[in-house]
Amino acid sequence: MAAEAMTSLSMQERFAALLGRPAVADLMALTNGEGAETRIIGGAVRNTLLNLPTTDIDLATTLRPDQIMARAGKAGHKVVPTGIAHGTITVVIGKVPFEITTLRCDVATDGRHATIAFADSFEKDALRRDFTINQFSLSAEGVVHDYAGGLADLQARRVRFIGDPETRIAEDYLRIMRFFRFHAAYGEGPLDAPGLAACVRLRAGMARLSAERIRAELMKLLAARGADAVVPGMVGAGIWSGITRGLAADVPAFEACVAIFPGSDAVTRLTALGVRSSGDAAQLDERLRLSADERKRCEAVATLLAEWSDPAALTDKAVRLSGLRQGATAVLDALGALALHLGPARTRALAALPIPSSPFRGADLLALGVPAGPAVGAALSDAIRRWADLGFPDDATTQAAILRDVTGT
């Protein structure tokens, strides 16, 4: 991005549009004036500079929490004290929530949390943040304030810690994961060398973090546009091994998965990187506290990889049968994990296969005289096997004939 582009009319127009959103304009008018100043901060400003979509809009203000609540309440807006101990109030305008946080400075940090004090300086509030590209603030007049050289870093697509990297990381060790995640989302080229070196030196501190916080950052990293360029560096820095307690990472498989399935989600990429057995799935669940759906998908991949033990012999029929049992998502996840071995053409061809849905039901067999109990399950399995042998025909006549053959009616 050219430096001139950041101050062009189109840029001014984008900021005018951001400030001109009815709810934003209402909130800015409500919280500015009478000695108070409020600005839009962080990601909304960064994304507008990059001409990227802006959804969540956060604000910082010189107002104290009780003053925010008083002004918003007087205007008739819903007020929720979501993080009042840290100065954050959520104001809902037209069903859209906005977080407004009183300017702060850190009194003490322990690697996970910060003890804060309210402040009146936008600069001090900005310089306590993690990266230079996250400390921007936008005034009601449309002026972008940059206290740490973030505009130059944004132009260079460089993710750089504010001040000394080790100091920033020691304040909150989750910033190690965020370093890789933000580079994957916004950076280009090599990782910032001083930042990477600090992450390597202080990586042991991540053991103090909750699994839930690590998982949230890891999943965002895996889904980011530049994940394929950054994840190998994260693994090479020892971060993956540390957070998974030594689980092997298959970086080439991950890279092949992303290359063949560029729109794949974080779980598909996670399984390509780290799941080869049921033990791997269990270890990831233990270390990352996966959601129920994520855990199920990891387990399904482990099951399918065991079934597909020889990728070279994997048939269309086997993939479709697996999809019938495990679902289309599980098939895609497992193919992502095997993409390196299958090759692009075969992987894409298998992924394009239609996944069948069984036309047979237990009630059909009961109606044909099969006694209730285990016999129904056995007959269903036999019917599905015969149906698969015939190529999964969808005509009712053939399906009825299969049922007659199975039941001898």
Contacts in CASP RR format, 6 or more apart in sequence:
PFRMAT RR
TARGET T0000
AUTHOR 0000-0000-0000
METHOD contacts of the structure
MODEL  1
MAAEAMTSLSMQERFAALLGRPAVADLMALTNGEGAETRIIGGAVRNTLL
NLPTTDIDLATTLRPDQIMARAGKAGHKVVPTGIAHGTITVVIGKVPFEI
TTLRCDVATDGRHATIAFADSFEKDALRRDFTINQFSLSAEGVVHDYAGG
LADLQARRVRFIGDPETRIAEDYLRIMRFFRFHAAYGEGPLDAPGLAACV
RLRAGMARLSAERIRAELMKLLAARGADAVVPGMVGAGIWSGITRGLAAD
VPAFEACVAIFPGSDAVTRLTALGVRSSGDAAQLDERLRLSADERKRCEA
VATLLAEWSDPAALTDKAVRLSGLRQGATAVLDALGALALHLGPARTRAL
AALPIPSSPFRGADLLALGVPAGPAVGAALSDAIRRWADLGFPDDATTQA
AILRDVTGT
1 50 0 8 1.000
1 154 0 8 1.000
1 155 0 8 1.000
1 157 0 8 1.000
2 155 0 8 1.000
3 151 0 8 1.000
3 155 0 8 1.000
5 11 0 8 1.000
6 49 0 8 1.000
6 151 0 8 1.000
6 154 0 8 1.000
6 155 0 8 1.000
11 48 0 8 1.000
11 49 0 8 1.000
12 142 0 8 1.000
14 48 0 8 1.000
14 51 0 8 1.000
15 48 0 8 1.000
15 138 0 8 1.000
15 142 0 8 1.000
15 144 0 8 1.000
16 142 0 8 1.000
18 24 0 8 1.000
18 40 0 8 1.000
18 44 0 8 1.000
18 48 0 8 1.000
18 54 0 8 1.000
18 57 0 8 1.000
18 138 0 8 1.000
19 25 0 8 1.000
19 28 0 8 1.000
19 40 0 8 1.000
19 138 0 8 1.000
19 140 0 8 1.000
19 142 0 8 1.000
21 57 0 8 1.000
23 93 0 8 1.000
23 94 0 8 1.000
23 96 0 8 1.000
23 98 0 8 1.000
24 40 0 8 1.000
24 57 0 8 1.000
24 98 0 8 1.000
26 75 0 8 1.000
26 93 0 8 1.000
27 38 0 8 1.000
27 59 0 8 1.000
27 91 0 8 1.000
27 93 0 8 1.000
27 98 0 8 1.000
27 100 0 8 1.000
28 38 0 8 1.000
28 40 0 8 1.000
28 59 0 8 1.000
28 140 0 8 1.000
29 140 0 8 1.000
30 71 0 8 1.000
30 72 0 8 1.000
30 75 0 8 1.000
30 77 0 8 1.000
31 38 0 8 1.000
31 59 0 8 1.000
31 61 0 8 1.000
31 63 0 8 1.000
31 68 0 8 1.000
31 71 0 8 1.000
31 100 0 8 1.000
32 38 0 8 1.000
32 140 0 8 1.000
35 62 0 8 1.000
36 61 0 8 1.000
36 62 0 8 1.000
36 63 0 8 1.000
36 67 0 8 1.000
37 61 0 8 1.000
37 62 0 8 1.000
37 122 0 8 1.000
37 139 0 8 1.000
37 140 0 8 1.000
38 59 0 8 1.000
38 60 0 8 1.000
38 61 0 8 1.000
38 62 0 8 1.000
38 63 0 8 1.000
38 100 0 8 1.000
38 140 0 8 1.000
39 59 0 8 1.000
39 60 0 8 1.000
39 61 0 8 1.000
39 122 0 8 1.000
39 137 0 8 1.000
39 138 0 8 1.000
39 139 0 8 1.000
39 140 0 8 1.000
39 145 0 8 1.000
40 57 0 8 1.000
40 58 0 8 1.000
40 59 0 8 1.000
40 137 0 8 1.000
40 138 0 8 1.000
41 58 0 8 1.000
41 59 0 8 1.000
41 60 0 8 1.000
41 126 0 8 1.000
41 136 0 8 1.000
41 137 0 8 1.000
41 138 0 8 1.000
42 58 0 8 1.000
42 129 0 8 1.000
42 134 0 8 1.000
42 135 0 8 1.000
42 136 0 8 1.000
42 137 0 8 1.000
43 54 0 8 1.000
43 56 0 8 1.000
43 58 0 8 1.000
43 134 0 8 1.000
43 136 0 8 1.000
44 54 0 8 1.000
44 56 0 8 1.000
44 57 0 8 1.000
44 58 0 8 1.000
44 138 0 8 1.000
45 136 0 8 1.000
45 137 0 8 1.000
45 138 0 8 1.000
45 144 0 8 1.000
46 133 0 8 1.000
46 134 0 8 1.000
46 136 0 8 1.000
46 154 0 8 1.000
46 186 0 8 1.000
47 53 0 8 1.000
47 54 0 8 1.000
48 54 0 8 1.000
48 138 0 8 1.000
49 136 0 8 1.000
49 144 0 8 1.000
49 151 0 8 1.000
49 154 0 8 1.000
50 154 0 8 1.000
50 186 0 8 1.000
56 99 0 8 1.000
57 98 0 8 1.000
58 98 0 8 1.000
58 99 0 8 1.000
58 100 0 8 1.000
58 101 0 8 1.000
59 98 0 8 1.000
59 99 0 8 1.000
59 100 0 8 1.000
59 101 0 8 1.000
60 100 0 8 1.000
60 101 0 8 1.000
60 102 0 8 1.000
60 103 0 8 1.000
60 122 0 8 1.000
60 125 0 8 1.000
60 137 0 8 1.000
61 68 0 8 1.000
61 100 0 8 1.000
61 101 0 8 1.000
61 102 0 8 1.000
61 103 0 8 1.000
62 102 0 8 1.000
62 103 0 8 1.000
62 120 0 8 1.000
63 71 0 8 1.000
63 100 0 8 1.000
63 102 0 8 1.000
64 87 0 8 1.000
64 102 0 8 1.000
64 118 0 8 1.000
65 81 0 8 1.000
65 84 0 8 1.000
65 87 0 8 1.000
65 88 0 8 1.000
65 89 0 8 1.000
65 102 0 8 1.000
68 79 0 8 1.000
68 89 0 8 1.000
68 91 0 8 1.000
68 100 0 8 1.000
68 102 0 8 1.000
69 79 0 8 1.000
69 81 0 8 1.000
69 89 0 8 1.000
72 79 0 8 1.000
72 89 0 8 1.000
72 91 0 8 1.000
73 79 0 8 1.000
77 91 0 8 1.000
77 92 0 8 1.000
77 93 0 8 1.000
78 91 0 8 1.000
78 92 0 8 1.000
79 89 0 8 1.000
79 90 0 8 1.000
79 91 0 8 1.000
79 92 0 8 1.000
80 89 0 8 1.000
80 90 0 8 1.000
80 91 0 8 1.000
80 92 0 8 1.000
80 97 0 8 1.000
81 89 0 8 1.000
81 90 0 8 1.000
82 88 0 8 1.000
82 89 0 8 1.000
82 90 0 8 1.000
82 99 0 8 1.000
83 89 0 8 1.000
86 101 0 8 1.000
86 104 0 8 1.000
86 116 0 8 1.000
87 101 0 8 1.000
87 102 0 8 1.000
87 104 0 8 1.000
87 116 0 8 1.000
87 118 0 8 1.000
88 99 0 8 1.000
88 100 0 8 1.000
88 101 0 8 1.000
88 102 0 8 1.000
89 99 0 8 1.000
89 100 0 8 1.000
89 101 0 8 1.000
90 97 0 8 1.000
90 98 0 8 1.000
90 99 0 8 1.000
90 100 0 8 1.000
91 97 0 8 1.000
91 98 0 8 1.000
91 100 0 8 1.000
92 98 0 8 1.000
102 118 0 8 1.000
103 118 0 8 1.000
103 119 0 8 1.000
103 120 0 8 1.000
103 121 0 8 1.000
103 122 0 8 1.000
103 124 0 8 1.000
103 125 0 8 1.000
104 116 0 8 1.000
104 117 0 8 1.000
104 118 0 8 1.000
104 119 0 8 1.000
104 125 0 8 1.000
104 128 0 8 1.000
105 116 0 8 1.000
105 117 0 8 1.000
105 119 0 8 1.000
105 121 0 8 1.000
105 124 0 8 1.000
105 125 0 8 1.000
105 128 0 8 1.000
106 114 0 8 1.000
106 115 0 8 1.000
106 116 0 8 1.000
106 128 0 8 1.000
106 171 0 8 1.000
107 114 0 8 1.000
107 115 0 8 1.000
107 116 0 8 1.000
107 117 0 8 1.000
108 114 0 8 1.000
108 115 0 8 1.000
109 115 0 8 1.000
109 170 0 8 1.000
109 171 0 8 1.000
109 172 0 8 1.000
111 170 0 8 1.000
111 171 0 8 1.000
111 172 0 8 1.000
111 173 0 8 1.000
111 205 0 8 1.000
111 208 0 8 1.000
112 172 0 8 1.000
112 173 0 8 1.000
112 174 0 8 1.000
112 208 0 8 1.000
112 209 0 8 1.000
113 172 0 8 1.000
114 171 0 8 1.000
114 172 0 8 1.000
119 125 0 8 1.000
122 137 0 8 1.000
122 145 0 8 1.000
122 147 0 8 1.000
123 147 0 8 1.000
126 135 0 8 1.000
126 136 0 8 1.000
126 137 0 8 1.000
126 145 0 8 1.000
126 147 0 8 1.000
126 148 0 8 1.000
126 162 0 8 1.000
127 135 0 8 1.000
127 147 0 8 1.000
127 148 0 8 1.000
127 162 0 8 1.000
127 163 0 8 1.000
129 135 0 8 1.000
129 162 0 8 1.000
130 161 0 8 1.000
130 162 0 8 1.000
130 168 0 8 1.000
130 172 0 8 1.000
130 175 0 8 1.000
130 178 0 8 1.000
131 153 0 8 1.000
131 159 0 8 1.000
131 160 0 8 1.000
131 161 0 8 1.000
131 162 0 8 1.000
131 178 0 8 1.000
131 179 0 8 1.000
131 182 0 8 1.000
132 148 0 8 1.000
132 149 0 8 1.000
132 150 0 8 1.000
132 153 0 8 1.000
132 160 0 8 1.000
132 161 0 8 1.000
132 162 0 8 1.000
133 150 0 8 1.000
133 153 0 8 1.000
133 154 0 8 1.000
133 159 0 8 1.000
133 160 0 8 1.000
133 182 0 8 1.000
133 186 0 8 1.000
134 182 0 8 1.000
135 146 0 8 1.000
135 147 0 8 1.000
135 148 0 8 1.000
135 150 0 8 1.000
135 162 0 8 1.000
136 144 0 8 1.000
136 145 0 8 1.000
136 146 0 8 1.000
136 150 0 8 1.000
137 144 0 8 1.000
137 145 0 8 1.000
138 144 0 8 1.000
138 145 0 8 1.000
139 145 0 8 1.000
144 151 0 8 1.000
148 162 0 8 1.000
148 163 0 8 1.000
150 160 0 8 1.000
153 159 0 8 1.000
153 160 0 8 1.000
154 186 0 8 1.000
157 186 0 8 1.000
157 187 0 8 1.000
157 188 0 8 1.000
157 189 0 8 1.000
158 187 0 8 1.000
158 192 0 8 1.000
159 179 0 8 1.000
159 182 0 8 1.000
159 183 0 8 1.000
159 186 0 8 1.000
159 187 0 8 1.000
159 191 0 8 1.000
159 192 0 8 1.000
160 192 0 8 1.000
160 194 0 8 1.000
160 195 0 8 1.000
161 168 0 8 1.000
161 169 0 8 1.000
161 175 0 8 1.000
161 179 0 8 1.000
161 192 0 8 1.000
161 194 0 8 1.000
161 195 0 8 1.000
161 198 0 8 1.000
162 168 0 8 1.000
165 194 0 8 1.000
165 195 0 8 1.000
165 197 0 8 1.000
165 198 0 8 1.000
165 199 0 8 1.000
166 198 0 8 1.000
166 201 0 8 1.000
166 202 0 8 1.000
168 175 0 8 1.000
169 175 0 8 1.000
169 176 0 8 1.000
169 198 0 8 1.000
169 199 0 8 1.000
169 202 0 8 1.000
170 202 0 8 1.000
173 202 0 8 1.000
173 205 0 8 1.000
173 206 0 8 1.000
173 208 0 8 1.000
173 209 0 8 1.000
174 206 0 8 1.000
174 209 0 8 1.000
174 213 0 8 1.000
174 214 0 8 1.000
174 217 0 8 1.000
176 199 0 8 1.000
176 202 0 8 1.000
176 203 0 8 1.000
176 206 0 8 1.000
176 239 0 8 1.000
177 206 0 8 1.000
177 214 0 8 1.000
177 217 0 8 1.000
177 218 0 8 1.000
177 221 0 8 1.000
177 239 0 8 1.000
178 217 0 8 1.000
179 191 0 8 1.000
179 192 0 8 1.000
179 195 0 8 1.000
179 196 0 8 1.000
179 199 0 8 1.000
180 191 0 8 1.000
180 199 0 8 1.000
180 221 0 8 1.000
180 230 0 8 1.000
180 231 0 8 1.000
180 233 0 8 1.000
180 234 0 8 1.000
180 239 0 8 1.000
181 217 0 8 1.000
181 220 0 8 1.000
181 221 0 8 1.000
181 224 0 8 1.000
183 191 0 8 1.000
183 192 0 8 1.000
183 230 0 8 1.000
184 221 0 8 1.000
184 224 0 8 1.000
184 225 0 8 1.000
184 226 0 8 1.000
184 227 0 8 1.000
184 229 0 8 1.000
184 230 0 8 1.000
184 231 0 8 1.000
185 220 0 8 1.000
185 224 0 8 1.000
185 225 0 8 1.000
185 226 0 8 1.000
187 226 0 8 1.000
189 229 0 8 1.000
191 230 0 8 1.000
191 233 0 8 1.000
196 237 0 8 1.000
199 237 0 8 1.000
199 239 0 8 1.000
200 237 0 8 1.000
200 238 0 8 1.000
203 237 0 8 1.000
203 238 0 8 1.000
203 239 0 8 1.000
203 242 0 8 1.000
206 214 0 8 1.000
206 239 0 8 1.000
206 242 0 8 1.000
206 243 0 8 1.000
207 242 0 8 1.000
211 287 0 8 1.000
211 288 0 8 1.000
211 289 0 8 1.000
212 289 0 8 1.000
214 243 0 8 1.000
214 288 0 8 1.000
215 288 0 8 1.000
215 289 0 8 1.000
215 290 0 8 1.000
218 243 0 8 1.000
218 266 0 8 1.000
218 270 0 8 1.000
218 288 0 8 1.000
219 266 0 8 1.000
219 267 0 8 1.000
219 270 0 8 1.000
220 266 0 8 1.000
221 227 0 8 1.000
221 230 0 8 1.000
221 231 0 8 1.000
221 234 0 8 1.000
222 231 0 8 1.000
222 266 0 8 1.000
222 269 0 8 1.000
222 270 0 8 1.000
222 273 0 8 1.000
223 265 0 8 1.000
223 266 0 8 1.000
223 269 0 8 1.000
224 230 0 8 1.000
227 258 0 8 1.000
227 269 0 8 1.000
228 254 0 8 1.000
228 255 0 8 1.000
228 258 0 8 1.000
228 259 0 8 1.000
231 251 0 8 1.000
231 254 0 8 1.000
231 273 0 8 1.000
232 251 0 8 1.000
232 255 0 8 1.000
234 240 0 8 1.000
235 241 0 8 1.000
235 249 0 8 1.000
235 251 0 8 1.000
240 247 0 8 1.000
240 249 0 8 1.000
240 273 0 8 1.000
241 247 0 8 1.000
241 249 0 8 1.000
243 287 0 8 1.000
243 288 0 8 1.000
244 274 0 8 1.000
244 283 0 8 1.000
244 284 0 8 1.000
244 287 0 8 1.000
244 288 0 8 1.000
245 283 0 8 1.000
245 287 0 8 1.000
247 274 0 8 1.000
247 280 0 8 1.000
247 283 0 8 1.000
247 284 0 8 1.000
247 287 0 8 1.000
248 274 0 8 1.000
248 276 0 8 1.000
248 280 0 8 1.000
249 273 0 8 1.000
249 274 0 8 1.000
250 272 0 8 1.000
250 273 0 8 1.000
250 274 0 8 1.000
250 276 0 8 1.000
250 337 0 8 1.000
250 340 0 8 1.000
251 273 0 8 1.000
252 340 0 8 1.000
253 272 0 8 1.000
253 273 0 8 1.000
253 336 0 8 1.000
253 337 0 8 1.000
253 338 0 8 1.000
253 339 0 8 1.000
253 340 0 8 1.000
254 269 0 8 1.000
254 272 0 8 1.000
254 273 0 8 1.000
254 274 0 8 1.000
255 340 0 8 1.000
256 272 0 8 1.000
256 336 0 8 1.000
256 339 0 8 1.000
256 340 0 8 1.000
256 343 0 8 1.000
257 264 0 8 1.000
257 268 0 8 1.000
257 269 0 8 1.000
257 272 0 8 1.000
257 336 0 8 1.000
257 337 0 8 1.000
257 339 0 8 1.000
257 340 0 8 1.000
258 264 0 8 1.000
258 269 0 8 1.000
258 272 0 8 1.000
259 339 0 8 1.000
259 344 0 8 1.000
260 336 0 8 1.000
260 339 0 8 1.000
260 343 0 8 1.000
260 344 0 8 1.000
260 347 0 8 1.000
260 348 0 8 1.000
261 268 0 8 1.000
261 332 0 8 1.000
261 336 0 8 1.000
261 339 0 8 1.000
261 351 0 8 1.000
264 332 0 8 1.000
264 336 0 8 1.000
267 294 0 8 1.000
267 297 0 8 1.000
267 298 0 8 1.000
267 333 0 8 1.000
268 332 0 8 1.000
268 333 0 8 1.000
268 336 0 8 1.000
270 284 0 8 1.000
270 294 0 8 1.000
270 298 0 8 1.000
271 297 0 8 1.000
271 298 0 8 1.000
271 301 0 8 1.000
271 333 0 8 1.000
271 334 0 8 1.000
271 336 0 8 1.000
271 337 0 8 1.000
272 333 0 8 1.000
272 336 0 8 1.000
272 337 0 8 1.000
272 339 0 8 1.000
274 280 0 8 1.000
274 284 0 8 1.000
275 281 0 8 1.000
275 284 0 8 1.000
275 298 0 8 1.000
275 301 0 8 1.000
275 302 0 8 1.000
275 305 0 8 1.000
275 337 0 8 1.000
276 302 0 8 1.000
276 305 0 8 1.000
276 337 0 8 1.000
277 302 0 8 1.000
277 305 0 8 1.000
277 306 0 8 1.000
278 299 0 8 1.000
278 302 0 8 1.000
278 303 0 8 1.000
278 306 0 8 1.000
279 302 0 8 1.000
280 298 0 8 1.000
280 302 0 8 1.000
281 295 0 8 1.000
281 298 0 8 1.000
281 299 0 8 1.000
281 301 0 8 1.000
281 302 0 8 1.000
284 290 0 8 1.000
284 298 0 8 1.000
285 294 0 8 1.000
285 295 0 8 1.000
285 298 0 8 1.000
290 298 0 8 1.000
297 329 0 8 1.000
297 330 0 8 1.000
297 333 0 8 1.000
300 326 0 8 1.000
300 327 0 8 1.000
300 329 0 8 1.000
300 330 0 8 1.000
300 333 0 8 1.000
300 334 0 8 1.000
301 330 0 8 1.000
301 333 0 8 1.000
301 334 0 8 1.000
301 337 0 8 1.000
303 326 0 8 1.000
303 330 0 8 1.000
304 322 0 8 1.000
304 326 0 8 1.000
304 330 0 8 1.000
304 331 0 8 1.000
304 333 0 8 1.000
304 334 0 8 1.000
305 334 0 8 1.000
305 337 0 8 1.000
305 338 0 8 1.000
307 318 0 8 1.000
307 322 0 8 1.000
308 314 0 8 1.000
308 318 0 8 1.000
308 319 0 8 1.000
308 322 0 8 1.000
308 334 0 8 1.000
308 338 0 8 1.000
311 338 0 8 1.000
311 341 0 8 1.000
311 342 0 8 1.000
312 341 0 8 1.000
314 338 0 8 1.000
314 342 0 8 1.000
314 350 0 8 1.000
316 350 0 8 1.000
316 353 0 8 1.000
317 388 0 8 1.000
317 391 0 8 1.000
319 331 0 8 1.000
319 335 0 8 1.000
319 350 0 8 1.000
319 353 0 8 1.000
320 353 0 8 1.000
320 354 0 8 1.000
320 355 0 8 1.000
320 356 0 8 1.000
320 388 0 8 1.000
320 392 0 8 1.000
321 384 0 8 1.000
321 388 0 8 1.000
322 330 0 8 1.000
322 331 0 8 1.000
322 334 0 8 1.000
323 330 0 8 1.000
323 331 0 8 1.000
323 355 0 8 1.000
323 356 0 8 1.000
324 355 0 8 1.000
324 356 0 8 1.000
324 357 0 8 1.000
324 358 0 8 1.000
324 384 0 8 1.000
324 388 0 8 1.000
327 355 0 8 1.000
328 355 0 8 1.000
331 350 0 8 1.000
331 351 0 8 1.000
331 355 0 8 1.000
332 351 0 8 1.000
335 342 0 8 1.000
335 347 0 8 1.000
335 350 0 8 1.000
335 351 0 8 1.000
336 347 0 8 1.000
338 347 0 8 1.000
339 347 0 8 1.000
342 350 0 8 1.000
356 392 0 8 1.000
358 380 0 8 1.000
358 384 0 8 1.000
358 387 0 8 1.000
359 387 0 8 1.000
359 394 0 8 1.000
359 399 0 8 1.000
360 380 0 8 1.000
360 383 0 8 1.000
360 384 0 8 1.000
360 387 0 8 1.000
360 399 0 8 1.000
360 402 0 8 1.000
360 403 0 8 1.000
362 370 0 8 1.000
362 376 0 8 1.000
362 377 0 8 1.000
362 380 0 8 1.000
364 403 0 8 1.000
365 376 0 8 1.000
365 377 0 8 1.000
365 379 0 8 1.000
365 380 0 8 1.000
365 383 0 8 1.000
365 403 0 8 1.000
365 406 0 8 1.000
365 407 0 8 1.000
366 372 0 8 1.000
366 376 0 8 1.000
368 403 0 8 1.000
368 404 0 8 1.000
368 407 0 8 1.000
368 409 0 8 1.000
369 407 0 8 1.000
369 409 0 8 1.000
370 376 0 8 1.000
370 379 0 8 1.000
370 407 0 8 1.000
379 406 0 8 1.000
379 407 0 8 1.000
382 406 0 8 1.000
383 402 0 8 1.000
383 403 0 8 1.000
383 406 0 8 1.000
386 402 0 8 1.000
386 405 0 8 1.000
386 406 0 8 1.000
387 393 0 8 1.000
387 399 0 8 1.000
387 402 0 8 1.000
390 398 0 8 1.000
390 402 0 8 1.000
393 399 0 8 1.000
403 409 0 8 1.000
END
